[in-house]
Amino acid sequence: MSVIELTINDRAVRTEVEPRVHLGDFLRETQHLTGTHLGCEHGVCGACTVLVDDMPVRSCITFALACEQQQVRTIEGFDNDELMRRIRHAFSIHHGLQCGYCTPGMLITARDIILRFPDADEARIRLELSGNLCRCTGYMGIVASIEAVLQDLRDNPIVAQDAPREIPREQIISTPATFQTFTATADEAVKPAAPDAVAAARSEPTAQTQRKGWTAIDDSFVVPFPLEKVWAFMGDLPSVTACLPGAELVEHDGESVKGKIAIKFGPMSANFAGAARLDRDDAAHRAVMRGAGQDNISRSRANGDVTYTLTREDGGTQTRVAVTLEYMLQGPLAQFSRSGLVKDFVRRMIADFGARITAQLGGNAAPEAATEQTKFNVGSLVWSVIWGRIRRLFGKAD
C-alpha cells in the first residue's frame, strides 16, 4: 500500500491505495463517488471521464497514484458550476440522454468542448465527441445540447466564466472534409446525373453521408432487361412496392403513396407507417423517392431518400440500377442505424429488391405483400450476412 494525497471535488484526501488501483475504482470503491461510470475499462468509451487538473482523463486507465497532489473533479463536483448547470439543462431539453450510462463522462466532455471551442460548429463538436460513445441517442440530441449552450453563452455570458483553455497548435486537429453538410428541402428538384457520377455508379460505390445526422448506403444491381423497360417499370409505384421486402401499399395517388413496412432484426421489431413521393428525371433516367414515417411500436421516426440511376450495360441488353439509400432515425431505434451489420443487411435487401424486379419483368407474378410467402424473411437475410462475413474472414468469396 502507498499513501496518496490529492484533492477530490475541492476536498483534501489522504489515504492508502494499492499501486495497481485505477482512479475510477479508487473514486467509486473508496470515495463512494459512483457518478463516475466504468464501461469498457480500456479507455475507449469515455463513460469514466473525469477532470484531473482541469484536463479530461480516462479514470479507468489512470492509476490513482498518478494523481498525487493533483486536483480531481468528478461529476458530483459540479453542483455549483453555472456552465455545467446550463449543459445539464440543455441535455434535458434536447433529449441528450436515454439510459444515462455515458452521461457523466459526456457532460464533462461537453463542458471541456465548450471551454476549448467557444465558436465550435457541428463538425467540430462531432469530432471532439468522437472519444465518447453513446449506444442510445444517436448523438443528435447531444450535439444539439452543446450547440444550444454555445449560443446561450454568446447571448448570456457567465460572469467570471472560466476562460477558454488555450490549445497548443500541434494539438489542434483540422476538421475532416467529410463533416461538410448541407440541408436539403422537401421540394428539391431532381438534377440530372453528371457523367462522372454515372461512371462512379458503375464502379464499386462508397457511401458518403452528405446531410447532418443521416446515414448513406450505396449499392447497385443489374437487371437483364433493356433500360427503357426497366425505367417504365420503376415508375409504376404499386409494382415497385410489391418488390420491396416487407412493404405494403395502402394508398396510391399519382406520384405519391402511403404505406407501411414491417421489419424484425434480432430483438428489434418495427412497423413503420408513412408517406412518400417519387420525383423522376426521364432524360437522365434518375429518380428520388422521399419518404417519412413513424414506428407504432417504439415511436421512432424515420426520414429517408432512395435515389436510383439507370445506365445501360452489355450493349444495352442489360440495365444497372445504382441505388443510394439515405436515412435518419430518431428515437430508440437510432442506435441500430449505423452498425456495420445493419449496413450489410440493407445491401442484402437491395440485392433482394433487384431479384424481385428481375422476376416480375421476366413474367413471374409479383408476390402479394400480405401473403405468408412474401413476408420479410429477415432470418435468412441476417444469416446470409453473417455467413458472408465468416467466409470473408477466412479469405473465401462471399
Long-range contacts (C-beta under 8 A, 24 or more apart in sequence): 2-65, 4-64, 4-65, 4-67, 4-68, 5-68, 5-69, 6-67, 6-68, 6-69, 6-70, 6-71, 6-72, 7-70, 7-71, 7-72, 8-33, 8-72, 8-73, 8-74, 8-77, 9-33, 9-72, 9-73, 9-74, 9-76, 9-77, 10-77, 17-64, 17-65, 19-63, 19-65, 20-63, 21-63, 21-64, 21-65, 22-59, 22-60, 22-61, 22-62, 22-63, 22-64, 23-50, 23-52, 23-57, 23-59, 23-60, 23-62, 23-63, 23-64, 23-66, 23-67, 23-72, 24-48, 24-50, 24-59, 24-60, 24-62, 25-64, 26-64, 27-59, 27-72, 27-74, 33-74, 33-76, 35-74, 35-75, 35-76, 35-104, 36-74, 36-75, 36-104, 36-105, 37-101, 37-102, 37-104, 37-105, 39-101, 39-102, 39-133, 44-133, 45-102, 45-105, 45-132, 45-133, 46-102, 46-105, 46-106, 46-109, 46-131, 46-132, 46-133, 47-101, 47-102, 47-104, 47-105, 47-132, 47-133, 48-105, 49-104, 49-105, 49-106, 49-108, 49-109, 49-132, 50-74, 50-75, 50-108, 51-108, 51-112, 54-165, 56-108, 56-109, 56-112, 74-104, 75-104, 75-107, 75-108, 78-107, 78-111, 81-111, 82-158, 82-161, 83-111, 83-114, 83-115, 83-149, 83-153, 83-158, 83-161, 83-162, 84-111, 86-149, 86-152, 86-153, 86-158, 87-111, 87-114, 87-145, 87-146, 87-149, 90-144, 90-145, 90-146, 90-148, 90-149, 90-152, 91-141, 91-142, 91-145, 93-145, 93-148, 94-141, 94-142, 94-144, 94-145, 94-148, 95-137, 95-141, 96-137, 96-141, 96-142, 96-144, 96-145, 97-136, 97-137, 97-141, 97-142, 98-136, 98-137, 98-332, 99-135, 99-136, 102-132, 102-133, 102-134, 102-135, 102-136, 105-132, 106-132, 106-134, 106-142, 110-142, 110-145, 110-146, 110-149, 112-165, 113-146, 114-146, 114-149, 114-150, 114-153, 115-162, 115-163, 115-164, 115-165, 116-164, 116-165, 116-167, 117-164, 118-150, 118-153, 118-154, 118-164, 119-150, 120-146, 120-150, 122-147, 122-179, 122-181, 122-212, 123-175, 123-176, 123-179, 123-180, 123-181, 124-175, 126-179, 127-173, 127-175, 127-176, 127-179, 135-335, 136-332, 136-334, 136-335, 137-334, 137-335, 138-213, 138-329, 138-330, 138-334, 138-335, 138-337, 140-213, 140-330, 140-334, 178-208, 178-209, 180-210, 181-210, 181-211, 181-212, 182-210, 182-211, 183-211, 183-212, 184-211, 184-305, 186-290, 189-279, 190-279, 190-280, 190-281, 190-284, 190-286, 190-287, 190-288, 191-281, 191-284, 192-281, 192-283, 192-284, 192-286, 193-284, 193-286, 193-309, 197-309, 198-309, 198-311, 201-309, 201-311, 201-320, 201-322, 202-311, 202-320, 202-322, 205-322, 205-324, 207-324, 207-343, 209-326, 210-326, 211-326, 211-328, 213-328, 214-303, 214-326, 214-327, 214-328, 215-326, 215-327, 215-328, 215-337, 215-338, 215-343, 216-324, 216-325, 216-326, 217-324, 217-325, 217-326, 217-343, 217-346, 217-347, 217-350, 218-322, 218-323, 218-324, 218-325, 219-322, 219-323, 219-325, 219-347, 219-350, 219-351, 220-320, 220-321, 220-322, 220-323, 221-320, 221-321, 221-323, 221-350, 221-351, 221-353, 221-354, 221-355, 222-313, 222-318, 222-319, 222-320, 222-321, 222-354, 223-318, 223-319, 223-320, 223-321, 223-354, 223-357, 223-358, 223-361, 224-317, 224-318, 224-358, 225-318, 225-319, 225-358, 225-361, 226-312, 226-316, 226-317, 226-318, 226-319, 227-285, 227-310, 227-311, 227-312, 227-316, 227-319, 229-361, 230-310, 230-319, 230-321, 230-357, 230-361, 231-282, 231-285, 231-310, 231-319, 233-357, 233-360, 233-361, 234-287, 234-308, 234-310, 234-321, 234-357, 235-278, 235-280, 235-287, 237-278, 239-360, 239-366, 240-357, 241-369, 242-356, 242-360, 242-366, 242-367, 242-368, 242-369, 243-353, 243-356, 243-357, 243-360, 243-366, 244-353, 244-356, 245-349, 245-352, 245-353, 245-356, 245-376, 245-377, 245-381, 246-369, 246-375, 246-376, 246-378, 247-369, 248-369, 248-370, 249-369, 255-279, 255-280, 260-293, 261-293, 262-375, 262-376, 263-376, 263-378, 264-376, 264-378, 265-336, 265-342, 265-345, 265-378, 265-382, 266-382, 268-333, 268-336, 269-297, 270-295, 270-297, 270-298, 270-300, 270-333, 271-295, 271-296, 271-297, 272-302, 274-302, 284-309, 285-309, 285-310, 285-311, 286-310, 295-331, 295-333, 298-331, 298-332, 298-333, 299-331, 299-332, 300-329, 300-330, 300-331, 300-332, 300-333, 300-334, 301-329, 301-330, 301-331, 302-327, 302-328, 302-329, 302-330, 302-333, 303-327, 303-328, 304-328, 321-354, 321-357, 323-350, 325-350, 341-385, 341-386, 344-385, 344-388, 344-389, 345-381, 345-382, 345-385, 348-381, 348-384, 348-385, 349-381, 352-381
